[in-house]
Amino acid sequence: MATQLEARSGTSARVRVQKFGSFLSAMIMPNIGAFIAWGLITALFIPAGYFPNETIGALVGPMITFLLPLLIGYTGGKMVYDVRGGVVGATATMGVIVGTDIPMFIGAMIMGPLTAYLMKKIDSIWDGKIRPGFEMLVNNFSAGIFAGIMAIFGLLAVGPLVTLFSDAAGRGVDFLVSNGLLPFTSILIEPAKILFLNNAINYGVLTPLATQEATETGKSLLFLLEANPGPGLGLLLAYAIFGRGMAKASAPGAIIIQFLGGIHEIYFPYVLMKPLMVLAVIGGGMAGIFTLVLTGAGLRSPAAPGSIIAVYAATASDSFLGVTLSVLMAAAVSFLIGSIILKTSKSTDDDIAGAASKMEGLKGKKSSVAGNFRSTSAADGPIRNIVFACDAGMGSSAMGASVLRNKIKAAGFPDVKVTNLAIANLKDDYDVVVTHQDLAARAEPLTQSATHVSVDNFMNSPRYDEIVELVRASASAGSGVDPKNPTPAAVAAEADADADGATSGANDVLAEESVVLNGRATTQEDAINEAGRLLVERGAVDSTYVAAMHERERSVPTYMGNFLAIPHGTNAAKDLIKRSAVSIVRYPEGIDWNGKQVKFVVGVAGVNNEHLSILSAIARVFSDKDQVAKLDEATSVDEVLALFGKVNA
């Protein structure tokens, strides 16, 4: 089974370059907002802007000359030695700013961390040796004296050297442009992205040069060399149309993350899975750059992350057509090359999960997006056991299990067992483990041999369709399951699973007095209290169980999707439950539930598994939008009870 493994860090030159690039990126990224502010003021108020204004336009020069380098220097210093490092780093950066007439980003990325590092070493010399009462005096004067020395060093030595480097790099770019060679930089940039070496190129060279050019001409195409989302878009479109297996199924979702979210890392596994596909993104990158050169288009400031939204936000006023054509051309060429490669490929399936793991190995640490592929890998054998795990194992996980169970049954695999458990009760004998994204880290160590899927809600997650595809893929790989001819025993097992553990004692889990059509609460906290109070009044739980419901909500939200929330107690609070019961409170106007609108709050308390049949019925209702609409329009408690069928029978 595919598992979420921690990628090992290496000591190779590639890994060192990655770390260096990541460090440069960490100095720039927190200050992107300031770059955007400068870009907007430049676009709006300079003489050639939309609303020329000499007074406001006066901000442009000081911001690019002083503000941005000082922010970078402070950020770099703070990364090394907290606030003290930030202060001395920014002070030293002032030296390289004054010593040159170009935006001193490279100088700031040198002086900020260097000064902070040396300050940290100096402080260690007299650490613990200062007489009590003199600490502030020594700390302030040592920082002031050393920062002043470093500012002078930056003025006289570092600034001139950085200027020489910038001039040489600028001449190199001019040579490439004048000789029509700039598009060929994609041969370096695109593979570097996939090897996670792009940050060193982008923030070490391209961004400083591009910013310097933007101060002179108002824009620079260098900002878009690495950030263009077109090559990745074309590659993913090719997989979505001509791909196979899980790579094809996952590509549409990856497009949203890459093109709109700006996380280019999402398409790297698709290249690593078929290394020849690097030609697609190289070709797309070359086409995009060539289009920028032809149209003279560019951005005012960095586009980070590389989302089409961020790209348009940074586009110069006269460059929208050129930038749009650049993205489209890059996507078209990448799509064309990628489609040819996929159509001529002889492989029958694509191991996207294996490629995601390989990507983490290249990155040297876990990837924030690699988890999107782990549920979409073909299993080592047929999938027979899927478990939903939550904190208590009796509420949200039970409903999620019911929803997925119905989907898998409808797909023709009734013998796949879908259950739910508390995380504390998990054992490493499941094929697939589904958890809320906030609980994934707790479940992974307990079930290392399983495929892990994390969702943001249990009612209508799009990941469920991926799990169904995974089940289908594992079956077709030789599991012996015939989806068109399920055995009677399998059907019977599914029927048993729908009411797993339900007993004759569950015939009053949902009572008329536990249904309220017009709740009084106006906040999430009060709604939990109201649902919990109904359980207390029925004698189903101890009064302190309500506090456990709030505790559960603080750890993992119980919003399920489709206007439903199901607050319930923690696993430790099971002893407070006297008998199984469910309460339903409707809020016609809706309640804000951590940014989501909730109209139906279902309070849950379950002994053993007696409450699962009602949760299964609730899940079936709330996974059907027509049923939710009927529930929303119900005028009597009897109508509500009727919608859930004979759940107490």
N, C-alpha and C positions, 0 to 999 in steps of 0.2 A: 504494500500500500504506500501511496505517497504520503510523506510526512513533512511537517514544517521544520526544517533543520536550520540551525545557526551556521551561517557560512563562516568558513575559517579565514582568518586574516593571514596574509602572507607578508614576506619581507622582500619581495622582488622589486626591481626598479619600477615596474608598472604600478605596484601597490603604493610605492612611495610617491609616485607622480599623482596617483588618485588622492592620497591624503593631502598632498600639497594643494591640488586643485580644490578639494573640499574646504581646505582652510581659507583659500582665497574667496571661494563662494560664500563662506560663512561671514566674511567681512562685508561683502557687497549686499547679500540678500536682505538683511534686516533694514537696510537703508534704501531699498528700492522705492519706497513711498516718497522719499525725499527726491529721488531722481525723477519720479513721475511729476511731483509738484514743480520741479524746475522745468521739465518738459512742457507742462501745461502753461506756465507763465510765459515761457519762451514763445510757444505757439500763438498765444493770445495777444501779447502786449508789446512784442518787439516791433520795429517799424514795418516789417513785412508780415506781421501777424494778422489775425482776424480783427482785433480791436486795438490798433496801435495806441500806446499810451506811454509817453516818455517817463512819467513818474513811476508807474508800476514796472515798466520795462527795466528800470534801473536795478531791479532785484536780480536780473539774469546773471550779470557778471559776477557779483559777490557770491551768489549761491554756488556757481560752478567752480569758482576759484577758491573760496574759503569754506563754505558750509559742507559741501559733499566730501572733500578730502578730510576735513576735520572729523566728520562723522565716521568715515572709514577708519581713520587713525584711532579714534576713541574705541570703536567696536573691536578692532584688532587687538588693542591693548587690553581691553576688558576680557577678551577671550583668554588671554594669557594670565592676567593677574587681577582679575575682578575690577572694581571701580578705580582702585589706585593705579592699576595698569592702564586703564582707559584715560585717566587724567594725564599721566606723564606721556602716554602715547600720542594724545591729541596735541599736547604742548610741543613735543618734538616734531610732529607733523608740520607745525607752523613754520619750522625752519625750511623745509623743502618747498613749501608753498611760496614763501617770500623769495627764495633763491631762483625761481624759474618764472616763465611767463606762459606756461601751459598748465592745464588742469592736472594736478599732481596726484592722481589716483595710485599709480605704481609706487610713488614715493611714500604715500600714506600707508600702503599695504606693507611697506618695508619698515618704516619708522615706528608705526604703532606697536606691532608685536615685538619688534626688536628691543625697543626702549622698555616695554613692560617686562620682557624676559630678563634684561640686565638689571632692572630695578628689583625684581624678585630675588636675583642672586645677591645683590648688594644688601638687601634687607636681611638675608639669611646670615650674613656675617656677624651682625650684632643682635640677632634674634635671642631674646632671653637675657641679654646683658645690659639692658638699659635700666638705669635706676628708676624706681617707682616715682611717678609724678612728672617724668621727663619724656614719656612716650610720645605725646602729641608734638612736643617741640622737635624731637629728633625725626619723627616721621614726616612732618611737614617740611622741615628744612632739607632733609635728605632728598625728598621728592622734588622740591623746587630747584635745588642746586643741580641735581642730575638731569632733570628735564631741560633746564636751561642749557646745560652742556650739550645734550643731544640735539637741541634745536639749532645750536651753532654748527654742530657736526652735519646736520641735515642741510643747512644753508650752504656750507662751504664745500661739502664733499658729495653727499648723496644726491642732492638736487641736480648738480651738473651731470653726474653719471646717468641719472634717469633720463635727463633731457637728451643726452647722446643716444641712449637706447631707443627712446621714443622717435627721435628723428630718423634713426636707421630703420626701425620697423615701419615708419610711415613711408619712407622711400621704397621699402620693399613692397608695400601695398600698392603704391603708385606705379611701380614697375609692372606688377601683376595686372593692374587695371589697364594701363596703357598698351600692354601687349596682349590683352584679351585672355589672360591666364587665370584671372580670379576664380572663375567657375571650377577650376581644377583643385582649388583648396578643399572641395568636398571630398576628394579622395583621402584627405587627411582627417577632416572634421567628422564625417559620418562614422567611420570605423572607431574614431576616438570616443564618440558618444557612447557607442555600444560597449566599449572597454572602460567607460567611466573616467576617461582622461580629458573630457571636454571642458571641465571647469578650469583646468590649468590654462587651456588655450583661450577660452572665452573671457575669463576674468583676469588672466595674467597679461593678455595681449589685446584681444579684440575690443573689449569694453573700454579700456583706457584710450586706445586709438580712435574708436568710434566717438567717444565723448569729446575728444579734442577736435575731431572733424565737425561734430555737430555744433560746437561753439563758433566755428568759423563759417559754416554753410547752412546751419539750421537743421541738418539731418545727416545720417550716415547709413549706408547699406550694410556696414560691418555689424551693426546691431542684429541683423537678421540672418547672418551666415549660419549661426548655430541654432537660433531660436525658431526658424521657419517650421511650422507644423505640417507643411505640405508633404514632405517625403514620408513621414510616419503615417499620415492619413492615407496616402496612396497604397502603401504597403498593407495596412489593415483592411482597406477596401478589397484588395486582391484576395486576402485570406477569407473575408466575409463572403465573397462570391465563388471563388475557385478553391478554397481550402478544403480540408478534410477533417472529420472527427471533431474533437474538442477545440482545435485551433479555429475551425470555422465557426463553431458555436459561440466562442468567447470573443471573437473579433469585433462584433457590433458594440458590445459593452466597452471594449478597449478603445474604440474610436471616440466615444464620449469622454473618457478619461483623458485621452491624449489631445484631441483637437480642442475641446472646450475647457477641460481642466488644466491642460498645459503640462501634464506629467508624461514627458516623452519616454521615460523609462518603461512604460507599459508595453511598448512595441519591441523592446530589445529581445525578449525571449523568442519572438517570432522570427527574428533574424538568426539568433543562435541556434534555433531548431533546424533551420536550413541556411547554412552560412552563405550559400550562393545568393541569398536574398539581399546581402549587403550591396550587391550591384544595383538593386532597385532604389535603395535610399541614396546611394552615391549619385546615380543618374538623376533622381529627383532633386537632390541638392544642387547639382550642377545646373539643371534647368531653371531652378528658382533664382540662383545667383545671376545667371545669364540674363534672365528677364529683368532683374533689378538694374543691371548694368545698362541694358538697352533703354529702359524707361527713366533712368536717373532717379529712381525712387529710394526712399530710406526712412528710417525712424528717427525721432527726436531723442529718444532715451532707451535704455534697455527694456526689453519685453520679458518680464519674469513674473510668473513661470511662462513657458512658451505656448500659451493659449492664444487662439485666434482673437479672443477678447482683449488680452493684454497687447497683442500685436497692433490691433486697430487703435487702441487707446494711445499708443506711442507713435503712431504713424504721422508723418509730417503732413501739413495741410494740402500740399500739392502732390502727394504720393499715394493716395488711396487706391487709384486705379492700378498703378504699378505694383504696389504691395499685393493687391488682390490677385493680379495676374501671376505674380511670382508664386503665391501659395497654390493657385490652381494649376499652373504649369508643373510645379514640383510634384503635386499630387498626381497629375495625369501621367507624367513620365514614370514615376515610381509605381503607379498602378499597372501601367502597360508592361514594364519589365517584370514586375512581380507576378503578374498574371501568366506571362509566358513561362516563367520558371515553374510556377505551380502546375500549369497544364502539362508541362513536359516531364514533371517529376514522376518517378516510378513508385514512390512510397505509397502505401495504402492508408497510413494514418500518421498523425503528427503528435509527438510527445511534447506538448507545450509545458507540462509540469516539470519534466526533466530539464527543459530549456530554462525554465524559471529558476530552478535550483542552480543550474550552471551560471546564470546571471548573477545570483547572489555570491557565487564563488568568485566571479570577476570583480564584483563590487567590494568584496571583503567584509560584508556585513549583511544583515537582513535587509530586504527590500520592502518598502511600504506598499508596493503593488503586487509583489510576487504571490501573495495569498489569493489573488484573483484567479490564479491558474491551478491551484492545488486541488480544487474540487473538480477540475475539468481534465484530469488525467485518467487514462484508462487504468483500472485497478489491476493488481497482479492476478486476481481471480474474480469469480462472480461475487457481486455485492449481495449479501444476505441479511446483514444487520446494520441498521442506521439508528443512532440514538441522538435525541435532542437533550442537551444538558443545560440546566439553568441553576441558579443558586439553590432553590428549594426543590426543584424537580416536580412541582405540582401545579404550576399555573401556566406561564407563557410557553414553557417547553412542551407541555401536554397539548396545547392548542396548535403549536407549530407542527408537532408530530402528526396530529390529526389531518392538518392541511396537506402535508407532504404525503401521508399515507394514501389519501384519496387521489392525489395526482399520480402516484406510482401505480396504484390499482387501475386507474383509468388508462395508464400507458400499457397495461397488460402484464404487470409483474406483481401479482397478489401474494406471492410467497416471500417477497422481501419484507422483513420484519422491521417496523418503525416503532420505536419505543421512546420513552423519556425518563430521565433520571436527574437527581441532584448531582452536581459536579463531584461532591465529596464521595459519592458512591460509584463513580466510574471505574471500570476495569479495562485493561488493554486487550479487549476481545471483540471490538466493534470494527466494522469496515469503514463507516463514515460517522464522524462526530460533528453535529451542528450546534453552534453556540451563538449567543449574542456577541457582537464584536467586542464588547467591554469585558467579556468573560473568557475570551479565547485563550489568553495567556495562562489562565488557571487550568483549563482543560487539556492543553497540549502535553504537558509533562506526564499526565496520567494515562494518555492514550497515544503513545508515540508511533505506534504502527498503523494508525488510522489516517484516513484522509480527513483533513479538518476544513470545515466550511464555516465562515462567520457571516452573520446577517445583522442588519440594523433593526429589523422587526420580524416577528415570527409569523405574521398573518399572510403577507403577500410579497415576500421577498422574491426578486427575480432569480436569485440563486437556486430556488427550488427547481426551476426548469433545467438548470445546469446539472443538478443532482440526478434528475430523471434521465438526462442524456448520458450521464456517467453510468447509471444502472444499465441502460440500454447497451452502451458500449461494452461493459463488462460481460453482459449476457451474450452478445454477438461474438465475443472473443473465445467462447467455448464453455460457457457455464452450463449449457444443457437446458436453459430455460426456454420454453416455447411460449412467447407472449400471446400467441393466438389460441393455444390450447392449454390453459392452466388446469392443473389437476383439481379434482374435487377437494382433496385434502388442503391444497393451497388456498382455495376459496374459503374453506371453513376456517383455516388459520387466520385469514384476513378478517373474517367476521368476528372471531374471538378477539383479535387485536383491537377492533374498534371499541370494545368495551372491556379492555384488559383490566382485570381486577375488580370490575364492578360487581357488587353484591346486592342481595335483596335488601340490604340496609340502606341502599341509596335511593329508596323510593320517595324521599322527601328532601332531596338535596336542594331543589328549587321549589319554593313555596310562594303562594300568591302574595303573602305579606312581605316577601323579600324583593318585590318588584316595585320600583317607584318611577312613574312616568315623567315627573317634573322635579328634578333634584333642586335643592336649594343652594348648594355650594356654588361659589363663583371662582374658586381657586383650586389648583391641583391638590393642595394639602387638605382643604376642606372636603373635597370630593372623596379622598381616601377615607377621611373620618366618617363621612356619611355612609359609604359602602361598608366600612368596618362596623359601624354602629348597628346596622341591620343584622350582621352576623352575630353580634353580641346579644342583641335583643331576642334572637331566636334561640339563644342558649347554645350556639354551636361553638363559640370560642370564648376564652377568657378575655376580659376587658383589656388586658395588656397586649393582646394579639395585634391590636390596631397600631401600637407603637412599632411592632415588628414589621407591619406593612410599610410604614414610613421608612424604616431602616432598609428594607429591600429596595424601595424606590430610589433611595439615595445611592445605592451600590450599582444597580442596573435598572434603567427605566422600564416600565411594563407596558409602554405603548406598543400596540400590536399592528397598527395599520387599519385603514377603513373605519376611522373614528372610534376605535375601540382601545381601551386600556383595561388591564386585569390585575389590579394591585392585590398582592398576597404576601404572606409573611415569609420570613427567612427560614432556611432549613432548621436552624436552631430553635425556631418557635413552634415546631410541630407538636411539642408537648402541651402547648396552650390550646390545641384544638380538641374539643370534646366530641364532635361528630361532624361529618361532612356537610357542607352547605355552600350555597352560592347566592350572592345578592346582585341585582341588576338595577342600576340607577341611570335614567336617561336625562340628558341635559340638552334640550332643544336648541339653545343658543350656542352651545359648545363651550368648552373650557380649554384654556391654553395648557398644554401638557409638554413642557420643555420644548416649546416652539411648534408643537403639533396640535391640531384641533381634535379634541375628543368630545364625542356626544354620548358615548355609552361607557359606563364604568362598571365592571363586573368584579365584585369582591369574591375571593376564592379562599376556601378552607377545606382541606381534604385529609381524611384519615385513610391510611393505606392508599388504595386507588379508587375509592368509591365515587370520587367526584369526576373521574375521567370521562364517563359517558356524557355528562352534561357539557363538559368542556369540548368534547368532540362535536356535539350538536351545535354549540356556540361557534366553533370554528367553521363548521359547514355553512352556518348562516352568514357569518361575517366575511367569508371568502366569496360570497355571491352578492354582487352589488344590488341586484334587484331585491334580494331579501333584506339587505341593509336599508334600502329605501322604504320597504314596507314597515320595517321596524321603526323607522324614523317617523312614519305617518300613523302609526298605531294610536288608537284613541282609548284603548282599554287594556288592562292587565291581561285579560283573557286572550286578546290578540297576540300579545307578546309571547305568552306561554304556548299558544298554538303554533307560532313560527318555529319553535324548537321541537315540535312534535311531542311524542309521548316519552320525554326524556326520563321521567320518573318511574316508568313502568318497569 
